[in-house]
Amino acid sequence: MHSYFHDRFGFCIWDVGALIILIVMIIVLVVHMVRQKKREQEFEEKLSAQMAEDTTRHENRT
C-alpha cells in the first residue's frame, strides 16, 4: 500500500494524514473568524447603544 501511494500519487501515506489535519485546521480557522466577526459586530452594536443611552442621560441632567 505504501508503494502504491508513493508511486501513484508521489507522496507518502503520512502525508495524507497531515493533509487531512491541515484541511481541518483551515476549516476551524475560518469558522472561528466568522464567529469572531459576528461577536465583534454585536459588541459594537451594544456599545453604541450604551453610549447613546449614556449621552441621552447626560443631556437630560443638564
N, C-alpha and C positions, 0 to 999 in steps of 0.2 A: 504494500500500500504506500509506503514511504517513497519508493522509487517511482510509483505511478504519479503521485502528486508532484514530485520533484521533476520528473522528466516531462510530464504532460503540461503542467502549469508554470514550471520554473521557480517554485518556491517550496519551502519545507512545510511539513504538516503543522509545525509550531506556529508558522506564520498565519495559518487560518484562525487559530485561537486569538492571536494578537490582533488580527484584523477585526474579529468579532468584538473584542473588548474595545478597540478604538471606535467602532461604529456605535456601540452602546454609550461610550463616554461622550461622543459628539451629540447623540440624541438627548442625553441627560443635560448637557450644557445648554442646548437650545431650549429645552423645556424650562430650565432654571431661568434663562434670560427672559423668556416670555412672561413667566410668573413674576419675576422681579420688576419688569416694566409695568405690569398691572398694579403691583403693590405701590410703586412709586407714584403712579397716576392717582390712585386712591388716596395716598398720603397727601399729595399736593392739593387735591380737592378738599380734603378735610382741613388742611392747614389754611387754605384761602378762605374757607367758610368760617373758621375760627377767627382769623384776622379780621374779616368783615364784621363779625359779631362784636369783637373787641373794639373795633373802630366805632361802631354804632353806639355801644355803651359809653365810650369815652366822649363822643359828641353829645350824647344826651345829658351827661353830667355837667357840661359847661354851658 
